[in-house]
Amino acid sequence: MNAIYLLNGPNLNLLGGREPGIYGSGSLADIESSIARRAQAAGIILTSKQSNHEGDLVGLVQEAGRQGAGVILNAGAYTHTSIALRDAITGSGALVIEVHISNVHARENFRHHSMISPVVRGVILGLGAMSYELAFDALVQIMKEHKHKTVSRIV
Ligand code: DQA
């Protein structure tokens, strides 16, 4: 299925007003509409969700995995703490690209470790809203390659 989930975790609903020196002045709605435009142009069904609750994000990753959809995941602070999200990724087999707006490695030590990086397909960070756009383009490319491989195996 040509589907992508754009998932944003805690406090990302505050983008635009939240620490603009770190996260910029663009809102989450700006990011979601930029990805929606790309999805429409690429013929991808896009589901965009933001939640401040870990369990919601776990459920959404599982849902994406069941559907064979790709996932652009900015787990916010859960990145650094959530074994549950990591298990949702491995357990559902979801194809996930982890993104961050800020360069977490140039920030506090507690942001340097990601629970999910070892189990995602790739990580894009520090590029502002562009992190999401690059993740989208990468997912589309990977999903295309994956489809070709599956088809050639059947033939
Ligand atoms: C973030 C980085 C996290 O450390 C932080 O908790 C966030 C946002 C980012 O996009 O830069 O909420 O994921």
Backbone and ligand atoms as CSV (ligand in chain L), in Angstrom:
chain,resi,resn,atom,element,x,y,z
A,1,MET,N,N,0.846,-1.205,0.000
A,1,MET,CA,C,0.000,0.000,0.000
A,1,MET,C,C,0.876,1.248,0.000
A,2,ASN,N,N,0.481,2.234,-0.792
A,2,ASN,CA,C,1.249,3.476,-0.836
A,2,ASN,C,C,0.750,4.432,0.232
A,3,ALA,N,N,1.137,4.158,1.468
A,3,ALA,CA,C,0.641,4.987,2.559
A,3,ALA,C,C,1.777,5.355,3.501
A,4,ILE,N,N,1.694,6.562,4.012
A,4,ILE,CA,C,2.688,7.038,4.979
A,4,ILE,C,C,1.963,7.665,6.161
A,5,TYR,N,N,2.455,7.342,7.356
A,5,TYR,CA,C,1.979,7.994,8.578
A,5,TYR,C,C,3.011,9.048,8.982
A,6,LEU,N,N,2.520,10.255,9.241
A,6,LEU,CA,C,3.365,11.324,9.780
A,6,LEU,C,C,2.986,11.467,11.249
A,7,LEU,N,N,3.866,11.011,12.136
A,7,LEU,CA,C,3.531,10.972,13.565
A,7,LEU,C,C,4.413,11.915,14.373
A,8,ASN,N,N,3.766,12.776,15.139
A,8,ASN,CA,C,4.480,13.704,16.004
A,8,ASN,C,C,4.082,13.492,17.451
A,9,GLY,N,N,5.085,13.461,18.314
A,9,GLY,CA,C,4.866,13.176,19.717
A,9,GLY,C,C,4.673,14.415,20.578
A,10,PRO,N,N,4.951,14.280,21.868
A,10,PRO,CA,C,4.592,15.300,22.854
A,10,PRO,C,C,5.222,16.663,22.596
A,11,ASN,N,N,4.409,17.667,22.786
A,11,ASN,CA,C,4.788,19.082,22.721
A,11,ASN,C,C,5.035,19.601,21.307
A,12,LEU,N,N,4.948,18.723,20.325
A,12,LEU,CA,C,5.158,19.199,18.956
A,12,LEU,C,C,3.947,19.976,18.443
A,13,ASN,N,N,2.815,19.851,19.166
A,13,ASN,CA,C,1.657,20.703,18.876
A,13,ASN,C,C,1.951,22.167,19.214
A,14,LEU,N,N,3.015,22.401,19.977
A,14,LEU,CA,C,3.339,23.778,20.384
A,14,LEU,C,C,4.281,24.473,19.397
A,15,LEU,N,N,4.686,23.766,18.350
A,15,LEU,CA,C,5.633,24.353,17.399
A,15,LEU,C,C,5.121,25.696,16.874
A,16,GLY,N,N,6.034,26.617,16.723
A,16,GLY,CA,C,5.646,27.967,16.289
A,16,GLY,C,C,5.862,28.917,17.452
A,17,GLY,N,N,5.372,28.492,18.639
A,17,GLY,CA,C,5.533,29.319,19.836
A,17,GLY,C,C,6.574,28.739,20.778
A,18,ARG,N,N,6.896,27.460,20.606
A,18,ARG,CA,C,7.768,26.745,21.545
A,18,ARG,C,C,9.242,26.990,21.209
A,19,GLU,N,N,9.973,27.600,22.123
A,19,GLU,CA,C,11.422,27.804,21.969
A,19,GLU,C,C,11.816,28.056,20.501
A,20,PRO,N,N,11.368,29.172,19.940
A,20,PRO,CA,C,11.600,29.391,18.502
A,20,PRO,C,C,13.082,29.435,18.111
A,21,GLY,N,N,13.950,29.777,19.084
A,21,GLY,CA,C,15.394,29.775,18.804
A,21,GLY,C,C,15.893,28.372,18.471
A,22,ILE,N,N,15.204,27.369,18.981
A,22,ILE,CA,C,15.598,25.968,18.725
A,22,ILE,C,C,14.753,25.350,17.613
A,23,TYR,N,N,13.437,25.606,17.680
A,23,TYR,CA,C,12.532,24.883,16.779
A,23,TYR,C,C,12.004,25.727,15.614
A,24,GLY,N,N,12.384,27.030,15.577
A,24,GLY,CA,C,11.917,27.881,14.482
A,24,GLY,C,C,10.515,28.408,14.727
A,25,SER,N,N,10.008,29.144,13.745
A,25,SER,CA,C,8.716,29.805,13.950
A,25,SER,C,C,7.578,29.120,13.196
A,26,GLY,N,N,7.909,28.075,12.446
A,26,GLY,CA,C,6.861,27.353,11.698
A,26,GLY,C,C,6.026,26.501,12.646
A,27,SER,N,N,4.757,26.329,12.302
A,27,SER,CA,C,3.857,25.528,13.145
A,27,SER,C,C,3.826,24.075,12.664
A,28,LEU,N,N,3.202,23.217,13.483
A,28,LEU,CA,C,3.024,21.820,13.076
A,28,LEU,C,C,2.108,21.758,11.840
A,29,ALA,N,N,1.124,22.671,11.800
A,29,ALA,CA,C,0.219,22.696,10.638
A,29,ALA,C,C,1.006,22.989,9.360
A,30,ASP,N,N,2.027,23.850,9.462
A,30,ASP,CA,C,2.869,24.147,8.284
A,30,ASP,C,C,3.569,22.875,7.801
A,31,ILE,N,N,4.124,22.132,8.768
A,31,ILE,CA,C,4.836,20.888,8.409
A,31,ILE,C,C,3.853,19.896,7.789
A,32,GLU,N,N,2.690,19.749,8.441
A,32,GLU,CA,C,1.715,18.775,7.936
A,32,GLU,C,C,1.228,19.147,6.539
A,33,SER,N,N,1.067,20.454,6.276
A,33,SER,CA,C,0.574,20.773,4.922
A,33,SER,C,C,1.671,20.626,3.884
A,34,SER,N,N,2.922,20.889,4.266
A,34,SER,CA,C,4.008,20.677,3.301
A,34,SER,C,C,4.124,19.190,2.929
A,35,ILE,N,N,3.971,18.304,3.934
A,35,ILE,CA,C,4.053,16.861,3.644
A,35,ILE,C,C,2.793,16.412,2.879
A,36,ALA,N,N,1.655,17.011,3.207
A,36,ALA,CA,C,0.415,16.652,2.496
A,36,ALA,C,C,0.523,17.000,1.003
A,37,ARG,N,N,1.138,18.144,0.703
A,37,ARG,CA,C,1.333,18.534,-0.712
A,37,ARG,C,C,2.207,17.517,-1.427
A,38,ARG,N,N,3.296,17.141,-0.742
A,38,ARG,CA,C,4.207,16.144,-1.344
A,38,ARG,C,C,3.485,14.813,-1.552
A,39,ALA,N,N,2.684,14.426,-0.557
A,39,ALA,CA,C,1.980,13.139,-0.641
A,39,ALA,C,C,0.997,13.148,-1.810
A,40,GLN,N,N,0.291,14.255,-1.957
A,40,GLN,CA,C,-0.679,14.336,-3.044
A,40,GLN,C,C,0.025,14.207,-4.399
A,41,ALA,N,N,1.152,14.912,-4.531
A,41,ALA,CA,C,1.899,14.877,-5.787
A,41,ALA,C,C,2.433,13.473,-6.070
A,42,ALA,N,N,2.749,12.723,-5.014
A,42,ALA,CA,C,3.344,11.393,-5.188
A,42,ALA,C,C,2.296,10.278,-5.173
A,43,GLY,N,N,1.020,10.635,-4.989
A,43,GLY,CA,C,-0.042,9.619,-4.945
A,43,GLY,C,C,0.031,8.742,-3.705
A,44,ILE,N,N,0.432,9.344,-2.598
A,44,ILE,CA,C,0.555,8.605,-1.333
A,44,ILE,C,C,-0.613,8.983,-0.418
A,45,ILE,N,N,-1.190,7.993,0.235
A,45,ILE,CA,C,-2.243,8.274,1.227
A,45,ILE,C,C,-1.543,8.644,2.530
A,46,LEU,N,N,-1.815,9.853,3.015
A,46,LEU,CA,C,-1.109,10.344,4.204
A,46,LEU,C,C,-2.045,10.402,5.411
A,47,THR,N,N,-1.557,9.887,6.527
A,47,THR,CA,C,-2.261,10.034,7.808
A,47,THR,C,C,-1.357,10.848,8.716
A,48,SER,N,N,-1.803,12.022,9.167
A,48,SER,CA,C,-0.994,12.863,10.054
A,48,SER,C,C,-1.626,12.904,11.432
A,49,LYS,N,N,-0.838,12.566,12.440
A,49,LYS,CA,C,-1.364,12.590,13.824
A,49,LYS,C,C,-0.303,13.147,14.767
A,50,GLN,N,N,-0.783,13.873,15.771
A,50,GLN,CA,C,0.096,14.313,16.858
A,50,GLN,C,C,-0.547,13.858,18.151
A,51,SER,N,N,0.278,13.352,19.069
A,51,SER,CA,C,-0.267,12.999,20.386
A,51,SER,C,C,0.764,13.283,21.470
A,52,ASN,N,N,0.248,13.696,22.608
A,52,ASN,CA,C,1.100,13.895,23.782
A,52,ASN,C,C,1.183,12.629,24.631
A,53,HIS,N,N,0.550,11.548,24.143
A,53,HIS,CA,C,0.446,10.313,24.936
A,53,HIS,C,C,1.212,9.168,24.281
A,54,GLU,N,N,2.053,8.552,25.065
A,54,GLU,CA,C,2.912,7.473,24.567
A,54,GLU,C,C,2.097,6.321,23.954
A,55,GLY,N,N,1.025,5.925,24.670
A,55,GLY,CA,C,0.222,4.789,24.206
A,55,GLY,C,C,-0.441,5.049,22.861
A,56,ASP,N,N,-0.844,6.307,22.630
A,56,ASP,CA,C,-1.436,6.648,21.318
A,56,ASP,C,C,-0.415,6.407,20.216
A,57,LEU,N,N,0.824,6.839,20.478
A,57,LEU,CA,C,1.879,6.710,19.459
A,57,LEU,C,C,2.197,5.237,19.212
A,58,VAL,N,N,2.210,4.454,20.294
A,58,VAL,CA,C,2.427,3.003,20.165
A,58,VAL,C,C,1.344,2.407,19.254
A,59,GLY,N,N,0.092,2.770,19.508
A,59,GLY,CA,C,-1.026,2.250,18.706
A,59,GLY,C,C,-0.909,2.640,17.244
A,60,LEU,N,N,-0.480,3.873,16.997
A,60,LEU,CA,C,-0.373,4.349,15.615
A,60,LEU,C,C,0.778,3.675,14.863
A,61,VAL,N,N,1.876,3.429,15.559
A,61,VAL,CA,C,2.994,2.709,14.922
A,61,VAL,C,C,2.537,1.288,14.574
A,62,GLN,N,N,1.817,0.653,15.499
A,62,GLN,CA,C,1.302,-0.707,15.235
A,62,GLN,C,C,0.372,-0.708,14.020
A,63,GLU,N,N,-0.504,0.322,13.977
A,63,GLU,CA,C,-1.467,0.432,12.864
A,63,GLU,C,C,-0.726,0.567,11.533
A,64,ALA,N,N,0.295,1.427,11.519
A,64,ALA,CA,C,1.085,1.620,10.289
A,64,ALA,C,C,1.760,0.307,9.892
A,65,GLY,N,N,2.314,-0.388,10.863
A,65,GLY,CA,C,2.994,-1.657,10.591
A,65,GLY,C,C,2.035,-2.677,9.971
A,66,ARG,N,N,0.825,-2.754,10.540
A,66,ARG,CA,C,-0.197,-3.696,10.022
A,66,ARG,C,C,-0.543,-3.406,8.578
A,67,GLN,N,N,-0.553,-2.101,8.242
A,67,GLN,CA,C,-0.951,-1.701,6.882
A,67,GLN,C,C,0.212,-1.716,5.907
A,68,GLY,N,N,1.410,-1.960,6.400
A,68,GLY,CA,C,2.581,-1.896,5.528
A,68,GLY,C,C,2.888,-0.463,5.112
A,69,ALA,N,N,2.457,0.504,5.921
A,69,ALA,CA,C,2.694,1.920,5.618
A,69,ALA,C,C,4.053,2.336,6.171
A,70,GLY,N,N,4.668,3.324,5.536
A,70,GLY,CA,C,5.893,3.908,6.072
A,70,GLY,C,C,5.544,4.903,7.168
A,71,VAL,N,N,6.513,5.196,8.016
A,71,VAL,CA,C,6.259,6.124,9.124
A,71,VAL,C,C,7.377,7.166,9.220
A,72,ILE,N,N,6.975,8.431,9.266
A,72,ILE,CA,C,7.896,9.515,9.627
A,72,ILE,C,C,7.589,9.803,11.087
A,73,LEU,N,N,8.540,9.557,11.964
A,73,LEU,CA,C,8.259,9.633,13.403
A,73,LEU,C,C,9.166,10.633,14.108
A,74,ASN,N,N,8.549,11.711,14.612
A,74,ASN,CA,C,9.239,12.572,15.570
A,74,ASN,C,C,8.592,12.289,16.917
A,75,ALA,N,N,9.251,11.471,17.708
A,75,ALA,CA,C,8.673,11.028,18.983
A,75,ALA,C,C,8.907,12.040,20.096
A,76,GLY,N,N,9.486,13.203,19.776
A,76,GLY,CA,C,9.729,14.210,20.810
A,76,GLY,C,C,10.544,13.607,21.937
A,77,ALA,N,N,10.207,13.948,23.177
A,77,ALA,CA,C,10.984,13.480,24.327
A,77,ALA,C,C,10.885,11.968,24.525
A,78,TYR,N,N,9.826,11.329,23.982
A,78,TYR,CA,C,9.731,9.859,24.102
A,78,TYR,C,C,10.867,9.155,23.357
A,79,THR,N,N,11.469,9.871,22.412
A,79,THR,CA,C,12.650,9.339,21.717
A,79,THR,C,C,13.679,8.823,22.716
A,80,HIS,N,N,13.845,9.604,23.782
A,80,HIS,CA,C,14.944,9.342,24.711
A,80,HIS,C,C,14.562,8.378,25.830
A,81,THR,N,N,13.277,8.034,25.913
A,81,THR,CA,C,12.818,7.260,27.082
A,81,THR,C,C,12.009,6.005,26.755
A,82,SER,N,N,11.444,5.921,25.548
A,82,SER,CA,C,10.347,4.964,25.369
A,82,SER,C,C,10.760,3.589,24.816
A,83,ILE,N,N,10.847,2.643,25.724
A,83,ILE,CA,C,11.062,1.250,25.306
A,83,ILE,C,C,9.792,0.748,24.605
A,84,ALA,N,N,8.636,1.276,25.028
A,84,ALA,CA,C,7.367,0.840,24.427
A,84,ALA,C,C,7.297,1.200,22.939
A,85,LEU,N,N,7.788,2.385,22.595
A,85,LEU,CA,C,7.774,2.777,21.182
A,85,LEU,C,C,8.755,1.934,20.376
A,86,ARG,N,N,9.899,1.694,20.966
A,86,ARG,CA,C,10.899,0.840,20.310
A,86,ARG,C,C,10.306,-0.554,20.050
A,87,ASP,N,N,9.621,-1.104,21.059
A,87,ASP,CA,C,9.013,-2.424,20.895
A,87,ASP,C,C,7.889,-2.400,19.857
A,88,ALA,N,N,7.186,-1.269,19.766
A,88,ALA,CA,C,6.119,-1.161,18.758
A,88,ALA,C,C,6.726,-1.215,17.356
A,89,ILE,N,N,7.883,-0.602,17.193
A,89,ILE,CA,C,8.539,-0.597,15.875
A,89,ILE,C,C,9.013,-2.010,15.523
A,90,THR,N,N,9.717,-2.646,16.450
A,90,THR,CA,C,10.223,-3.993,16.151
A,90,THR,C,C,9.060,-4.994,16.051
A,91,GLY,N,N,8.081,-4.846,16.930
A,91,GLY,CA,C,6.973,-5.806,16.968
A,91,GLY,C,C,6.070,-5.729,15.762
A,92,SER,N,N,5.904,-4.519,15.208
A,92,SER,CA,C,4.972,-4.367,14.081
A,92,SER,C,C,5.701,-4.446,12.743
A,93,GLY,N,N,7.025,-4.356,12.795
A,93,GLY,CA,C,7.798,-4.392,11.540
A,93,GLY,C,C,7.623,-3.121,10.724
A,94,ALA,N,N,7.140,-2.038,11.346
A,94,ALA,CA,C,6.912,-0.799,10.592
A,94,ALA,C,C,8.236,-0.230,10.069
A,95,LEU,N,N,8.164,0.293,8.858
A,95,LEU,CA,C,9.324,0.945,8.237
A,95,LEU,C,C,9.321,2.402,8.696
A,96,VAL,N,N,10.259,2.738,9.578
A,96,VAL,CA,C,10.213,4.044,10.249
A,96,VAL,C,C,11.461,4.864,9.947
A,97,ILE,N,N,11.255,6.139,9.663
A,97,ILE,CA,C,12.371,7.090,9.657
A,97,ILE,C,C,12.152,8.041,10.837
A,98,GLU,N,N,13.151,8.087,11.698
A,98,GLU,CA,C,13.113,8.962,12.883
A,98,GLU,C,C,13.556,10.360,12.452
A,99,VAL,N,N,12.796,11.358,12.856
A,99,VAL,CA,C,13.209,12.730,12.524
A,99,VAL,C,C,13.223,13.607,13.779
A,100,HIS,N,N,14.074,14.617,13.716
A,100,HIS,CA,C,14.094,15.664,14.728
A,100,HIS,C,C,14.315,16.997,14.038
A,101,ILE,N,N,13.652,17.996,14.568
A,101,ILE,CA,C,13.799,19.345,14.027
A,101,ILE,C,C,15.164,19.897,14.421
A,102,SER,N,N,15.511,19.707,15.684
A,102,SER,CA,C,16.768,20.254,16.188
A,102,SER,C,C,17.884,19.219,16.079
A,103,ASN,N,N,19.107,19.687,16.179
A,103,ASN,CA,C,20.260,18.777,16.230
A,103,ASN,C,C,20.432,18.348,17.676
A,104,VAL,N,N,19.827,17.214,18.011
A,104,VAL,CA,C,19.809,16.767,19.409
A,104,VAL,C,C,21.229,16.540,19.949
A,105,HIS,N,N,22.172,16.266,19.064
A,105,HIS,CA,C,23.546,16.008,19.515
A,105,HIS,C,C,24.288,17.283,19.912
A,106,ALA,N,N,23.735,18.421,19.535
A,106,ALA,CA,C,24.339,19.697,19.924
A,106,ALA,C,C,23.647,20.261,21.156
A,107,ARG,N,N,22.789,19.439,21.787
A,107,ARG,CA,C,22.004,19.912,22.933
A,107,ARG,C,C,22.384,19.147,24.203
A,108,GLU,N,N,21.496,19.122,25.180
A,108,GLU,CA,C,21.790,18.479,26.471
A,108,GLU,C,C,22.137,16.998,26.269
A,109,ASN,N,N,22.962,16.480,27.195
A,109,ASN,CA,C,23.387,15.073,27.121
A,109,ASN,C,C,22.211,14.100,27.060
A,110,PHE,N,N,21.142,14.419,27.812
A,110,PHE,CA,C,20.035,13.453,27.852
A,110,PHE,C,C,19.336,13.316,26.501
A,111,ARG,N,N,19.610,14.249,25.585
A,111,ARG,CA,C,19.013,14.132,24.244
A,111,ARG,C,C,19.907,13.357,23.274
A,112,HIS,N,N,21.102,12.979,23.731
A,112,HIS,CA,C,22.047,12.321,22.812
A,112,HIS,C,C,21.695,10.860,22.571
A,113,HIS,N,N,20.936,10.290,23.512
A,113,HIS,CA,C,20.594,8.872,23.340
A,113,HIS,C,C,19.166,8.718,22.841
A,114,SER,N,N,19.010,7.914,21.797
A,114,SER,CA,C,17.674,7.604,21.290
A,114,SER,C,C,17.382,6.121,21.498
A,115,MET,N,N,16.227,5.846,22.111
A,115,MET,CA,C,15.786,4.454,22.301
A,115,MET,C,C,15.434,3.815,20.972
A,116,ILE,N,N,15.020,4.660,20.013
A,116,ILE,CA,C,14.471,4.075,18.777
A,116,ILE,C,C,15.458,4.024,17.610
A,117,SER,N,N,16.528,4.833,17.668
A,117,SER,CA,C,17.468,4.853,16.526
A,117,SER,C,C,17.954,3.472,16.087
A,118,PRO,N,N,18.265,2.564,17.047
A,118,PRO,CA,C,18.789,1.263,16.603
A,118,PRO,C,C,17.786,0.415,15.824
A,119,VAL,N,N,16.483,0.752,15.886
A,119,VAL,CA,C,15.500,-0.115,15.235
A,119,VAL,C,C,14.746,0.591,14.096
A,120,VAL,N,N,15.199,1.794,13.713
A,120,VAL,CA,C,14.553,2.470,12.583
A,120,VAL,C,C,15.425,2.326,11.335
A,121,ARG,N,N,14.825,2.629,10.183
A,121,ARG,CA,C,15.567,2.484,8.929
A,121,ARG,C,C,16.602,3.599,8.770
A,122,GLY,N,N,16.266,4.812,9.245
A,122,GLY,CA,C,17.202,5.924,9.140
A,122,GLY,C,C,16.813,7.037,10.081
A,123,VAL,N,N,17.737,7.967,10.248
A,123,VAL,CA,C,17.502,9.106,11.155
A,123,VAL,C,C,17.893,10.387,10.415
A,124,ILE,N,N,17.000,11.386,10.471
A,124,ILE,CA,C,17.303,12.690,9.859
A,124,ILE,C,C,17.044,13.747,10.928
A,125,LEU,N,N,18.044,14.580,11.201
A,125,LEU,CA,C,17.852,15.534,12.294
A,125,LEU,C,C,18.608,16.837,12.066
A,126,GLY,N,N,18.106,17.846,12.754
A,126,GLY,CA,C,18.815,19.119,12.792
A,126,GLY,C,C,18.536,20.037,11.617
A,127,LEU,N,N,17.588,19.683,10.761
A,127,LEU,CA,C,17.369,20.460,9.542
A,127,LEU,C,C,16.028,21.186,9.550
A,128,GLY,N,N,15.460,21.361,10.729
A,128,GLY,CA,C,14.171,22.052,10.824
A,128,GLY,C,C,13.093,21.253,10.104
A,129,ALA,N,N,12.166,21.994,9.485
A,129,ALA,CA,C,11.059,21.330,8.781
A,129,ALA,C,C,11.575,20.461,7.640
A,130,MET,N,N,12.762,20.808,7.141
A,130,MET,CA,C,13.334,20.032,6.036
A,130,MET,C,C,13.616,18.573,6.438
A,131,SER,N,N,13.830,18.336,7.739
A,131,SER,CA,C,14.039,16.954,8.199
A,131,SER,C,C,12.858,16.074,7.770
A,132,TYR,N,N,11.635,16.616,7.904
A,132,TYR,CA,C,10.437,15.849,7.553
A,132,TYR,C,C,10.348,15.636,6.034
A,133,GLU,N,N,10.714,16.696,5.281
A,133,GLU,CA,C,10.588,16.604,3.815
A,133,GLU,C,C,11.566,15.559,3.273
A,134,LEU,N,N,12.784,15.578,3.808
A,134,LEU,CA,C,13.783,14.591,3.362
A,134,LEU,C,C,13.358,13.183,3.762
A,135,ALA,N,N,12.763,13.066,4.937
A,135,ALA,CA,C,12.298,11.748,5.392
A,135,ALA,C,C,11.190,11.243,4.469
A,136,PHE,N,N,10.298,12.141,4.076
A,136,PHE,CA,C,9.218,11.745,3.163
A,136,PHE,C,C,9.805,11.236,1.844
A,137,ASP,N,N,10.718,12.020,1.267
A,137,ASP,CA,C,11.314,11.634,-0.027
A,137,ASP,C,C,12.033,10.288,0.102
A,138,ALA,N,N,12.737,10.101,1.210
A,138,ALA,CA,C,13.473,8.847,1.416
A,138,ALA,C,C,12.501,7.671,1.531
A,139,LEU,N,N,11.418,7.852,2.273
A,139,LEU,CA,C,10.439,6.762,2.436
A,139,LEU,C,C,9.820,6.362,1.105
A,140,VAL,N,N,9.471,7.374,0.300
A,140,VAL,CA,C,8.864,7.090,-1.007
A,140,VAL,C,C,9.830,6.253,-1.845
A,141,GLN,N,N,11.089,6.666,-1.837
A,141,GLN,CA,C,12.122,5.954,-2.596
A,141,GLN,C,C,12.267,4.502,-2.093
A,142,ILE,N,N,12.350,4.350,-0.783
A,142,ILE,CA,C,12.544,3.017,-0.192
A,142,ILE,C,C,11.328,2.124,-0.487
A,143,MET,N,N,10.119,2.705,-0.372
A,143,MET,CA,C,8.912,1.921,-0.612
A,143,MET,C,C,8.826,1.491,-2.077
A,144,LYS,N,N,9.307,2.371,-2.986
A,144,LYS,CA,C,9.316,2.043,-4.420
A,144,LYS,C,C,10.261,0.873,-4.665
A,145,GLU,N,N,11.456,0.972,-4.097
A,145,GLU,CA,C,12.451,-0.092,-4.284
A,145,GLU,C,C,11.934,-1.410,-3.721
A,146,HIS,N,N,11.277,-1.323,-2.572
A,146,HIS,CA,C,10.756,-2.508,-1.911
A,146,HIS,C,C,9.709,-3.194,-2.783
A,147,LYS,N,N,8.846,-2.361,-3.403
A,147,LYS,CA,C,7.783,-2.883,-4.262
A,147,LYS,C,C,8.389,-3.612,-5.466
A,148,HIS,N,N,9.412,-2.973,-6.085
A,148,HIS,CA,C,10.074,-3.594,-7.250
A,148,HIS,C,C,10.622,-4.963,-6.872
A,149,LYS,N,N,11.267,-5.010,-5.695
A,149,LYS,CA,C,11.874,-6.270,-5.253
A,149,LYS,C,C,10.798,-7.343,-5.086
A,150,THR,N,N,9.673,-6.949,-4.455
A,150,THR,CA,C,8.588,-7.906,-4.207
A,150,THR,C,C,8.051,-8.421,-5.548
A,151,VAL,N,N,7.847,-7.483,-6.495
A,151,VAL,CA,C,7.293,-7.867,-7.796
A,151,VAL,C,C,8.260,-8.816,-8.499
A,152,SER,N,N,9.561,-8.477,-8.487
A,152,SER,CA,C,10.471,-9.339,-9.246
A,152,SER,C,C,10.571,-10.718,-8.598
A,153,ARG,N,N,10.362,-10.784,-7.281
A,153,ARG,CA,C,10.378,-12.089,-6.626
A,153,ARG,C,C,9.175,-12.933,-7.079
A,154,ILE,N,N,8.015,-12.289,-7.216
A,154,ILE,CA,C,6.806,-13.006,-7.636
A,154,ILE,C,C,6.974,-13.504,-9.084
A,155,VAL,N,N,7.503,-12.604,-9.949
A,155,VAL,CA,C,7.713,-12.969,-11.373
A,155,VAL,C,C,8.840,-13.987,-11.440
L,1,DQA,C1,C,12.791,16.930,19.187
L,1,DQA,C2,C,14.013,16.793,20.109
L,1,DQA,C3,C,13.618,16.178,21.436
L,1,DQA,O1,O,14.765,16.074,22.286
L,1,DQA,C4,C,12.599,17.044,22.143
L,1,DQA,O2,O,12.177,16.446,23.344
L,1,DQA,C5,C,11.431,17.372,21.265
L,1,DQA,C6,C,11.674,17.704,19.865
L,1,DQA,C7,C,13.131,17.654,17.864
L,1,DQA,O3,O,12.341,17.548,16.949
L,1,DQA,O4,O,14.156,18.335,17.784
L,1,DQA,O5,O,10.300,17.456,21.725
L,1,DQA,O6,O,12.326,15.627,18.855
